[in-house]
Amino acid sequence: GCVGCVWCGVAHPKFLCIGTNWGSIHLLDFEGNIVNNRQLRPHTVAVNQISIDSRGEFIATCSDDGNVFVYGLYTTEDSQEVSLGRCVKSVAIDPLYHKSGNYRRFITGDDRLMLHERTFLGRTKSVVLCDVEGVVHNMRWHNRFVAWASNIGLRVYDIISRCSLGLIKWDKRNNIIPSTYRCNLTWKDSGTLLVGWVDTVRICGVKRRLQRLKDVPEYIVEPLSMFRIDYFISGIGPLNHNQLVILCYSKEKDENEKAMRL
């Protein structure tokens, strides 16, 4: 039967995970086969984002239905469910969620950034980290840093120091409405963030300040390079040490005024 249209997806070295506009989650191998009949139906409307921990043992999902779920793929323990009562556009699970201790946590983003942690009693404690300019549309967590994109620009947050490292604003472009283009984020490593928005690629660096100053973040984020391509960007990732790969589609429309496949 029909499982709905693919709404979002994420790749892990072990598998692919896609979410549909019907609220279901599918785990696939790299040939497109469903893994061990693993299909989840956590949401009642489209899945907005999926996040996987570094070992591929837990996944977190969010949706406009206001619910956030954390699933264990090999265990039913340490799963979580949070109902926020409002649309949740983005989620990022702690990359070390599979470890015991203080790593059973995830972050949600809408008009604010919230950290949700599982307590020793099995409950989920939620705290607001910071307010957001506009709405968070995409988020990625790597080591101590969480990067997120909004209609205004890009921010990187230090989860240990609990502070923002600064805002990189989008360029103002004629006839471009930021909310109609999803910003694509990928961490190459702890110090390099790849950003693809509309037709522009940005490579941003995160580094420690040479001199520690009082009431100033220990780290700083800054743009290292930027270039445009002739296509709209729908995905970005590192290919090797000094190359990246971009998933994109043509700016030209077909006879039905739809995006043309490449």
Secondary structure, DSSP 4 states (H G I P E B T S, - for coil): -----EEEEEE-SS-EEEEETTS-EEEE-TTS-EEEEEEE---SS-EEEEEE-TTSSEEEEEETTSEEEEEESS-STT-EEEE-SS---EEEE-TTTTSSSTT-EEEEESSEEEEEEE-TTS-EEEEEEEE-SS---EEEEETTEEEEE-SSEEEEEETTTTEEEEEEEPPP-TT--GGGSPPEEEEEETTEEEEEETTEEEEEEEEE-SS--TTS-SEEEEEEEEEE-SEEEEEEEEEETTEEEEEEEESSB-TTS-BPP-
